[in-house]
Amino acid sequence: MSSLNGKIVLVTGGASGFGREITTQLARGGAHPVALDINAAGAEELAASLTAEGHAARGVGLDVRDRQAFADVVDQAVADLGRVDVLVNNAGIMPLAHLADHKRAAGAWDRCIDINLKGVLHGIYAVHDHMIRQGGGHILNLSSVYGNAGVAGAAVYGATKAAVATVSNALRVESQGRIKVTIVRPSGVLGTNLFTEIIDFDAVSALAAHRAPALQEHIQQFAGGTLPTEMSDPENVRYWSLTAVQVAAEIVRLIDQPPGVAVTDITLRATGEDYVF
């Protein structure tokens, strides 16, 4: 992983879920990750554990909704470490609910917009000028398969992820030859913090369309530890759900590329998953 060596990589939502795995794999691969998370103690704990292993890492508290705070954190990282090579805009929440349930969900949807879209914009603002000035950089923005189409129960969440893709494509065109931009679209991954924000679990089924009954059955099997063996085996085409570790590994692989090689848009799926969109 020679392209990772010494890279300064900022990872939002870096204390848990995808972010924690990305931060960990980057550190162990030779990069110098900075985990940014609203849970400052969690980010600092992760950095301390990686440092104890002999790797370079930092953990910093950050609420991505605070534009000035994001700018300050990046400025400080550049002052301390000399540059910022990569930003992974990973922080996000997924408050799935139907529009008819707006009275219950509106507050969570406002927060979703502030984190999933504005947080990404704040990150871009914070690193853009540094990357242009230093002669290069790489921004990876986490979108989702939910951003590919309007899906019942995911109007607001899907809209934020579609917007992330649109912003990313515009940034790629504007900064072509100066900043690499990558859109990452994972499908459903169980066992991450995203599922803790869901308001209406019935909304999850819409992504599977005609396979919704199979999805519900497989979720129950997964929770009960009875999922068929072949659906738990990544070497089998019936493999049912990616893990956070696997998604993180693919994101690290995208970072571990020469400066002149850019993967601009990638979807990550399990071949046997029930999601249709």
Secondary structure, DSSP 8 states (H G I E B T S, - for coil): -GGGTT-EEEEETTTSHHHHHHHHHHHHTT-EEEEEES-HHHHHHHHHHHHHTT---EEEE--TT-HHHHHHHHHHHHHHHS---EEEE---------GGGHHHHHHHHHHHIIIIIIHHHHHHHHHHHHHHHHT--EEEEE--GGGGS--TT-HHHHHHHHHHHHHHHHHHHHTTTTSEEEEEEE---TTSGGGGG-S-GGGGGGGGGGGHHHHHHHHHHHHHT---GGGG-TTSTT-----HHHHHHHHHHHHSS-TT----EEEE--TT-----
